[in-house]
Amino acid sequence: MRTIKRYSNRKLYDTTERHYVTLADVAGFVRKGDDIQVTDYVTSADLTAQTLAQIVFEEEKKAPRVGADILRKIIQTGLPV
């Protein structure tokens, strides 16, 4: 599992490769099939879901692909479609 530490300044640090990474890098890890976990540097709280949601949000801003109906369904049900 690849562990990413998130600092208070929102920087992401990949503990596997020992360098800072971007959200795009994290998205690339996921696309390659890497199992990732994002944790808060200070509290060790799991921030994986929030980080993945942020990646989806940023990618949807650039090029909408998911569609409002699917996003609406996720919000209404709270579950993946």
ChimeraX commands (.cxc) that place a marker at each C-alpha (Angstrom):
marker #1 position 0.00,0.00,0.00 radius 0.5
marker #1 position 1.24,3.43,-0.93 radius 0.5
marker #1 position 0.89,5.90,1.95 radius 0.5
marker #1 position 0.50,9.60,1.23 radius 0.5
marker #1 position 0.85,12.09,4.08 radius 0.5
marker #1 position -1.13,15.32,3.80 radius 0.5
marker #1 position 0.36,18.31,5.55 radius 0.5
marker #1 position -1.57,21.31,6.93 radius 0.5
marker #1 position -0.48,23.37,3.92 radius 0.5
marker #1 position -2.25,20.76,1.74 radius 0.5
marker #1 position 0.99,19.39,0.34 radius 0.5
marker #1 position 1.01,15.65,-0.29 radius 0.5
marker #1 position 4.07,13.54,0.51 radius 0.5
marker #1 position 4.49,10.05,-0.93 radius 0.5
marker #1 position 6.23,8.00,1.76 radius 0.5
marker #1 position 7.00,5.21,-0.73 radius 0.5
marker #1 position 8.99,7.34,-3.18 radius 0.5
marker #1 position 9.92,9.94,-0.56 radius 0.5
marker #1 position 8.92,13.11,-2.38 radius 0.5
marker #1 position 6.03,15.52,-2.72 radius 0.5
marker #1 position 3.29,14.64,-5.20 radius 0.5
marker #1 position 0.31,16.40,-6.75 radius 0.5
marker #1 position -3.33,15.35,-6.93 radius 0.5
marker #1 position -2.64,14.39,-10.55 radius 0.5
marker #1 position 0.13,12.07,-9.36 radius 0.5
marker #1 position -2.21,10.46,-6.84 radius 0.5
marker #1 position -4.82,10.00,-9.60 radius 0.5
marker #1 position -2.12,8.31,-11.69 radius 0.5
marker #1 position -1.29,5.91,-8.85 radius 0.5
marker #1 position -4.96,4.94,-8.60 radius 0.5
marker #1 position -5.25,4.49,-12.38 radius 0.5
marker #1 position -2.20,2.18,-12.31 radius 0.5
marker #1 position -3.96,0.08,-9.69 radius 0.5
marker #1 position -1.91,1.14,-6.67 radius 0.5
marker #1 position -3.71,0.83,-3.36 radius 0.5
marker #1 position -3.33,4.20,-1.67 radius 0.5
marker #1 position -4.05,5.64,1.74 radius 0.5
marker #1 position -3.93,9.35,2.46 radius 0.5
marker #1 position -3.47,10.33,6.09 radius 0.5
marker #1 position -3.19,13.61,7.95 radius 0.5
marker #1 position 0.42,14.16,8.98 radius 0.5
marker #1 position -0.43,15.42,12.48 radius 0.5
marker #1 position -3.49,13.38,13.49 radius 0.5
marker #1 position -3.07,10.32,11.22 radius 0.5
marker #1 position -6.76,10.67,10.31 radius 0.5
marker #1 position -7.70,8.84,7.12 radius 0.5
marker #1 position -8.22,11.40,4.34 radius 0.5
marker #1 position -8.34,8.93,1.46 radius 0.5
marker #1 position -12.03,9.39,0.58 radius 0.5
marker #1 position -11.79,13.18,0.74 radius 0.5
marker #1 position -8.70,13.18,-1.47 radius 0.5
marker #1 position -10.30,10.88,-4.05 radius 0.5
marker #1 position -13.42,13.07,-4.05 radius 0.5
marker #1 position -11.21,16.12,-4.60 radius 0.5
marker #1 position -9.57,14.39,-7.57 radius 0.5
marker #1 position -13.00,13.63,-9.08 radius 0.5
marker #1 position -14.07,17.25,-8.51 radius 0.5
marker #1 position -10.94,18.67,-10.16 radius 0.5
marker #1 position -11.23,16.33,-13.14 radius 0.5
marker #1 position -14.93,17.13,-13.58 radius 0.5
marker #1 position -14.09,20.85,-13.65 radius 0.5
marker #1 position -11.70,20.23,-16.54 radius 0.5
marker #1 position -13.83,17.82,-18.58 radius 0.5
marker #1 position -17.23,16.70,-17.30 radius 0.5
marker #1 position -17.63,12.95,-17.79 radius 0.5
marker #1 position -19.71,11.60,-14.94 radius 0.5
marker #1 position -22.92,13.51,-15.55 radius 0.5
marker #1 position -25.25,15.34,-13.23 radius 0.5
marker #1 position -27.67,12.41,-12.95 radius 0.5
marker #1 position -25.04,10.09,-11.51 radius 0.5
marker #1 position -23.71,12.74,-9.13 radius 0.5
marker #1 position -27.26,13.56,-8.03 radius 0.5
marker #1 position -27.92,9.86,-7.36 radius 0.5
marker #1 position -24.76,9.57,-5.25 radius 0.5
marker #1 position -25.79,12.57,-3.18 radius 0.5
marker #1 position -29.37,11.34,-2.76 radius 0.5
marker #1 position -28.51,7.79,-1.77 radius 0.5
marker #1 position -25.11,8.29,-0.21 radius 0.5
marker #1 position -24.07,5.09,-1.97 radius 0.5
marker #1 position -22.14,4.36,-5.15 radius 0.5
marker #1 position -24.39,3.81,-8.13 radius 0.5
marker link #1:1,2 radius 0.2
marker link #1:2,3 radius 0.2
marker link #1:3,4 radius 0.2
marker link #1:4,5 radius 0.2
marker link #1:5,6 radius 0.2
marker link #1:6,7 radius 0.2
marker link #1:7,8 radius 0.2
marker link #1:8,9 radius 0.2
marker link #1:9,10 radius 0.2
marker link #1:10,11 radius 0.2
marker link #1:11,12 radius 0.2
marker link #1:12,13 radius 0.2
marker link #1:13,14 radius 0.2
marker link #1:14,15 radius 0.2
marker link #1:15,16 radius 0.2
marker link #1:16,17 radius 0.2
marker link #1:17,18 radius 0.2
marker link #1:18,19 radius 0.2
marker link #1:19,20 radius 0.2
marker link #1:20,21 radius 0.2
marker link #1:21,22 radius 0.2
marker link #1:22,23 radius 0.2
marker link #1:23,24 radius 0.2
marker link #1:24,25 radius 0.2
marker link #1:25,26 radius 0.2
marker link #1:26,27 radius 0.2
marker link #1:27,28 radius 0.2
marker link #1:28,29 radius 0.2
marker link #1:29,30 radius 0.2
marker link #1:30,31 radius 0.2
marker link #1:31,32 radius 0.2
marker link #1:32,33 radius 0.2
marker link #1:33,34 radius 0.2
marker link #1:34,35 radius 0.2
marker link #1:35,36 radius 0.2
marker link #1:36,37 radius 0.2
marker link #1:37,38 radius 0.2
marker link #1:38,39 radius 0.2
marker link #1:39,40 radius 0.2
marker link #1:40,41 radius 0.2
marker link #1:41,42 radius 0.2
marker link #1:42,43 radius 0.2
marker link #1:43,44 radius 0.2
marker link #1:44,45 radius 0.2
marker link #1:45,46 radius 0.2
marker link #1:46,47 radius 0.2
marker link #1:47,48 radius 0.2
marker link #1:48,49 radius 0.2
marker link #1:49,50 radius 0.2
marker link #1:50,51 radius 0.2
marker link #1:51,52 radius 0.2
marker link #1:52,53 radius 0.2
marker link #1:53,54 radius 0.2
marker link #1:54,55 radius 0.2
marker link #1:55,56 radius 0.2
marker link #1:56,57 radius 0.2
marker link #1:57,58 radius 0.2
marker link #1:58,59 radius 0.2
marker link #1:59,60 radius 0.2
marker link #1:60,61 radius 0.2
marker link #1:61,62 radius 0.2
marker link #1:62,63 radius 0.2
marker link #1:63,64 radius 0.2
marker link #1:64,65 radius 0.2
marker link #1:65,66 radius 0.2
marker link #1:66,67 radius 0.2
marker link #1:67,68 radius 0.2
marker link #1:68,69 radius 0.2
marker link #1:69,70 radius 0.2
marker link #1:70,71 radius 0.2
marker link #1:71,72 radius 0.2
marker link #1:72,73 radius 0.2
marker link #1:73,74 radius 0.2
marker link #1:74,75 radius 0.2
marker link #1:75,76 radius 0.2
marker link #1:76,77 radius 0.2
marker link #1:77,78 radius 0.2
marker link #1:78,79 radius 0.2
marker link #1:79,80 radius 0.2
marker link #1:80,81 radius 0.2
view
